[in-house]
Amino acid sequence: MKVGVIGCGSIARQRHGYEYFHKDGVEVGGFFDRMTERAEALVNLYGGRVYGSVEEMLADSTIDAVSVCVANAAHAEITIAALNAGKHVLCEKPMAVTEEECEAMVAAARKNGKRLMIGHNQRLAPAHKRGKELLSAGRMGRVLTFQSTFGHKGPEMWSVDQGNHTWFFRKADASFGSMADLGIHKLDLVRYLIGSEIKSVYSTMTVLDKKLPDGSPIEVDDNSVEVLQFENGATGTVTTSWTHYGEECNATILYCEKGIMKLYADPEYSLQIVNADGSVERYALDRMQTNDDEQMASSGVIDEFVDAIVENRKSILDAEDILKSMKAVFACLRSAEEGKAVKP
Ligand SMILES: NC(=O)c1ccc[n+]([C@@H]2O[C@H](COP(=O)([O-])OP(=O)(O)OC[C@H]3O[C@@H](n4cnc5c(N)ncnc54)[C@H](O)[C@@H]3O)[C@@H](O)[C@H]2O)c1
């Protein structure tokens, strides 16, 4: 399989380019970025050629699949163009910036008979996978309540273009703040772990600390809290933050009929089970990937994208399912605006 990468910032460098380069059976065809020097830098690292435009890459009949790693607002247009050009697509999260765009992406994949997957690496994190297996096997009984947090020091310290002029802080390019940037991971994760659909959401979003270069508050939220209610009754919270200075938090805690499941709540033991009788089981499966890692450990996303295409099987990253999590994100936006709980 020959692949191209569109958008050559941090996620393309640390994950897509790196993992395609190391994946057996994959040839890196090349890179495009509107800043040509960024595409050149990734060609130097991972091979292939620099393309002069999205259209040039999509017109190359030797390219089978592309990764879309650009700013959020351009996900849908490029993804749909790639699907219409007969490419399989791995699009980064958040899938797109409106519900209509997300639905059009899924429809384009169906119409063209091509695969569309979204880069939801958290579903593939080892402790999350093991947690899902245990929950599905009934080890914990029903999930009653939960809390899931994703907080780090902010995307302006991660983007290839570091500083508070980052596109992540502007509505036009990012559309969303921490709630969708980080919250989509956790809304999707709890939906996946609990195995039920989200019935209602109540969300508050605020700008507490981040500033634009002129000192005014950023145009999107830097902190959010969501209260989620699931169809099966489970009720809990997701919190997101771009102002967790000093240490990231990626913890999900599920309070279940038979005890408590803690995922990435401890730096050493990524999965812990506290049984109802108080006994504790600790499993050191892995360490959660963080934005501070020099070179991320393999996310599993590229393996899953390529293998699901080659093996012609359903994928845990298929866009059709992730669209349901995106609907919850759009409901959170409506809820924060209207100040009341809403249905996705
Ligand atoms: N799965 C994850 O956990 C994860 C982590 C980080 C970023 N992301 C997502 O990946 C995407 C890219 O984020 P990043 O951190 O790499 O950002 P970044 O700022 O480091 O890089 C973005 C790159 O895209 C280029 N670009 C933007 N719009 C473009 C367009 N229309 N055409 C061509 N190039 C364009 C920019 O020039 C820049 O080089 C975002 O949607 C982000 O949410 C996902």
The ligand as a Tripos MOL2 file, in Angstrom:
@<TRIPOS>MOLECULE
LIG
   44    48     1     0     0
SMALL
NO_CHARGES

@<TRIPOS>ATOM
      1 N1         -5.1070   11.9100   17.7080 N.am      1 LIG1
      2 C1         -4.5550   12.7980   18.5120 C.2       1 LIG1
      3 O1         -4.4170   12.5640   19.7110 O.2       1 LIG1
      4 C2         -4.0930   14.1130   17.9470 C.ar      1 LIG1
      5 C3         -3.0160   14.7670   18.5580 C.ar      1 LIG1
      6 C4         -2.5970   15.9870   18.0140 C.ar      1 LIG1
      7 C5         -3.2490   16.5290   16.9130 C.ar      1 LIG1
      8 N2         -4.3230   15.8810   16.3760 N.ar      1 LIG1
      9 C6         -5.0660   16.4800   15.2640 C.3       1 LIG1
     10 O2         -4.2450   16.5140   14.0920 O.3       1 LIG1
     11 C7         -4.5260   17.6710   13.3240 C.3       1 LIG1
     12 C8         -3.2120   18.4200   13.0730 C.3       1 LIG1
     13 O3         -2.7020   18.8020   14.3480 O.3       1 LIG1
     14 P1         -1.1550   19.0540   14.6250 P.3       1 LIG1
     15 O4         -1.0100   18.9560   16.0700 O.co2     1 LIG1
     16 O5         -0.3060   18.2420   13.7320 O.co2     1 LIG1
     17 O6         -1.0830   20.6070   14.2090 O.3       1 LIG1
     18 P2          0.2000   21.4360   13.7570 P.3       1 LIG1
     19 O7         -0.1120   22.8680   13.9820 O.co2     1 LIG1
     20 O8          1.4330   20.8890   14.3840 O.co2     1 LIG1
     21 O9          0.2930   21.1590   12.1960 O.3       1 LIG1
     22 C9         -0.7430   21.4080   11.3000 C.3       1 LIG1
     23 C10        -0.1130   21.4320    9.8850 C.3       1 LIG1
     24 O10        -1.1700   21.4430    8.9200 O.3       1 LIG1
     25 C11        -0.8470   22.4130    7.9260 C.3       1 LIG1
     26 N3         -2.1100   22.8420    7.3390 N.ar      1 LIG1
     27 C12        -3.1430   23.4460    7.9770 C.ar      1 LIG1
     28 N4         -4.1730   23.6160    7.1290 N.ar      1 LIG1
     29 C13        -3.7710   23.1180    5.9400 C.ar      1 LIG1
     30 C14        -4.3890   22.9810    4.6650 C.ar      1 LIG1
     31 N5         -5.6310   23.4250    4.4650 N.pl3     1 LIG1
     32 N6         -3.6830   22.3910    3.6700 N.ar      1 LIG1
     33 C15        -2.4270   21.9340    3.8890 C.ar      1 LIG1
     34 N7         -1.7910   22.0280    5.0720 N.ar      1 LIG1
     35 C16        -2.4580   22.6110    6.0760 C.ar      1 LIG1
     36 C17        -0.0740   23.5030    8.6560 C.3       1 LIG1
     37 O11         0.7370   24.2480    7.7670 O.3       1 LIG1
     38 C18         0.7390   22.6820    9.6540 C.3       1 LIG1
     39 O12         1.9830   22.3070    9.1110 O.3       1 LIG1
     40 C19        -5.5560   18.4790   14.1190 C.3       1 LIG1
     41 O13        -6.8360   18.2360   13.6240 O.3       1 LIG1
     42 C20        -5.4380   17.9400   15.5280 C.3       1 LIG1
     43 O14        -6.6330   18.0120   16.2720 O.3       1 LIG1
     44 C21        -4.7260   14.6860   16.8640 C.ar      1 LIG1
@<TRIPOS>BOND
     1     1     2 1
     2     2     3 2
     3     2     4 1
     4     4     5 ar
     5     4    44 ar
     6     5     6 ar
     7     6     7 ar
     8     7     8 ar
     9     8     9 1
    10     8    44 ar
    11     9    10 1
    12     9    42 1
    13    10    11 1
    14    11    12 1
    15    11    40 1
    16    12    13 1
    17    13    14 1
    18    14    15 2
    19    14    16 1
    20    14    17 1
    21    17    18 1
    22    18    19 2
    23    18    20 1
    24    18    21 1
    25    21    22 1
    26    22    23 1
    27    23    24 1
    28    23    38 1
    29    24    25 1
    30    25    26 1
    31    25    36 1
    32    26    27 ar
    33    26    35 ar
    34    27    28 ar
    35    28    29 ar
    36    29    30 ar
    37    29    35 ar
    38    30    31 1
    39    30    32 ar
    40    32    33 ar
    41    33    34 ar
    42    34    35 ar
    43    36    37 1
    44    36    38 1
    45    38    39 1
    46    40    41 1
    47    40    42 1
    48    42    43 1
@<TRIPOS>SUBSTRUCTURE
     1 LIG1         1 GROUP 0 **** ****
